[in-house]
Amino acid sequence: LGSFDPLSSSAAAAGEGEGSSSTSTSSTELWVPGSNEEQQTNDDDRSKKVDHKRVQYQAQNNARKATIQNRSVPPLRPNVVNMLAEEMPHLEFVTNGGILSLDDLKSRVHDGNHVSGGMVGRAVINHPSSFARADALWESNTEQQHQRKPSRHDILSEYIAYCRREEARVLSHGIEHVQRLCKPLVAVPFNLFAGEEGHDAFQRRIRKLVRRRERHHASKILYAAMMEVPQSTRDQPVDDCVEFANMKQYDFSKRAGPLQRRIW
């Protein structure tokens, strides 16, 4: 097989590579985006300080805008639900989207079509008291229809008791779980006094105390906020409310998160 001289072979390899050193080097390197001239620019960008809170806020804001936009794309077509319900009466169809009041619900679900019911989301969150008479749509007894509804004070007191039970149940897993549960719990009755006297003070108190949820639980926050509402407002029946169309509207940015005056 002959002898092998490592010195001669390395010298030959060096001689062959004198004229094509750049070619061989470039052939062994894989080009990726951001190399060469762009690499220097990226290195300069990496040296800059990144405001992570600002970046996260921009991402959340873009997500809210996308959520709001997707609610109108594609457009609502309730008549299609009616056609499907008529063609397939053996199935139950529930209409959804664009229902802002009980009158809208009555126009969608009635004896003239085969739609089983209606689903309401944001309208109930924005003004829950306006749907307090929803039971009357199915109650045939006139005495139950005219029966006095509970007051907002009774409803909120019962909900605060529920929050206490949930906090006691979750506390066994750690105090951090109670703190994590605080904001979802206080968001439920956030618009209970919408359009009534003391509504602004109620919401301001919740927003202020929820930032200190490491010291205040949801039940305590709601009780402190309820005390900001006049007694006359708290004692009103829940169905005695200002209609959403007659409420004062504010020109503010559209948001989709909790603890907002209006969920878009």
Beta strands, then each sheet from edge to edge (+ up, - down):
strand 1: 94-96
strand 2: 117-119
sheet 1: 1+ 2+
end
